[in-house]
Amino acid sequence: MIRTRVGYAGGSTDNPTYHRIGDHSETIQIDYDPSLVSYRYLLDVFWNGHDCAVQSMSRQYMSIIFYHNEQQRELATETAGLQPPVVTEINPFTRFYAAEDYHQKYYLQRYPLIWGDLNTIYLDMADIIDSTAAARINGYIGGNGTLKSLQAQLSSLGLSPAAAADLLELGRAVLPG
């Protein structure tokens, strides 16, 4: 992953917020390098990451895929057909609105030592949100990846020795080998 952002998409309300979401759904925007990660892989992660047969109680939390071109639409539709009965919508992307700062890098913000390090590296919250390192750290804290991959990347994340040790300790608690 290059970067991730959480936000709102799929509706007609201008400038939605968490408390004024209108007809949008909460979503994640993923920037990735297709030479390293395929769209098919991202779809596999999506389909395996939730129960796509369960109807959401509201549009805000519905299961939805936004595609950017015909090839993505076809692949999303094809992979949906491999699932149990699917209630996930597959819709064209129109616009993404970033969620409020306190929603961004949710896991990361709960660890003051690591969060503080990033706030000294990046002078603006927008820079943290756009940071590949922050996206990776947030993912590791959230239990994504492996301990081996964290150990391999740890020195490249720009953290102080204390914050790196804190992240490694967290990784040992939440990540598989």
Number of C-alpha atoms within 10 A of each C-alpha: 15 14 18 22 22 21 23 26 25 22 17 13 14 12 13 22 17 14 6 11 21 17 15 24 20 22 23 17 16 14 13 16 12 11 6 7 11 12 15 14 11 13 17 14 11 15 19 11 9 10 16 21 13 13 14 13 8 9 17 19 13 19 23 19 21 19 17 12 10 10 11 18 16 13 15 22 14 11 13 20 11 10 13 10 12 16 16 18 15 17 14 15 13 12 13 20 20 21 20 12 15 9 14 21 23 15 16 23 16 12 16 11 18 21 21 15 16 25 14 10 13 14 10 11 14 11 14 21 20 15 18 18 21 23 21 23 24 23 18 23 22 17 18 16 17 16 21 14 12 21 15 10 14 19 12 9 15 15 22 14 11 12 19 19 14 16 24 19 12 17 24 17 12 17 19 12 11
